[in-house]
Amino acid sequence: MKDLTKLSKFIALILRHKPETIGISLDHNGWANVGELIEGINRTDGYSIDMETLEEIVRTDEKGRYSFNDDKTKIRANQGHSVNVDVELKEEIPPETLYHGTAERFCESIRKEGLKPMSRLYVHLSKDVETAVKVGSRHGKCVVFKVKTGEMSRQGYKFWLSENGVWLTKNVPPIFLEELNEKR
Ligand code: HQG
């Protein structure tokens, strides 16, 4: 099997954070031109891609990170951006509880300031503890916070659900957070 992980990570970097790495830009809605993306990647040392491989990456990505437009002339990341684009997220009422996995070393600051988007546009929340553990473990020893999203929503905080099922919000004040680690 082809190892598409390296290419997929590079595409995430381009479509979420640094399109300029390959000399392209994203439009207002986060779309990149597919032809430009393929040419740009092929101009980069150590990377090569064709349309078939790009389609395979989009189709098989385990988190559904990317979408094509209808005629596959454009591609974008569904969430996770640091560049300021509007991916036309759907505002939705969240479930009563969502989860956020993070690293132990961030907890003191999170207890004080709540959850902030940091380098991204939104705070990312997971629908179950298992997913939150995976997300948090990317950063170090994992701690999971339970987020009282129902209460937040009733108080007027907005939530969006990305095309690939990630819950997003702008910030979570500490009063809506409850640490779960000691209970697991
Ligand atoms: C932490 C992955 C200190 C926050 C995942 C996190 C996700 C604070 C880190 C998506 C803080 C930012 C996003 C505060 C938040 N003080 N630290 N006040 N507030 N933090 O990677 O949520 O594989 O930007 O807890 O699956 O870990 O890329 O966010 O640990 O859905 O598709 O600051 O990325 O998806 O880290 O992950 P990140 P995240 P992909």
Residues whose N, C-alpha, C, O or C-beta is under 5 A from the ligand:
A	BS01	HQG	G80 G101 T102 A103 F106 S109 I110 E113 G114 L115 K116 P117 M118 R120 H124 V135 H139
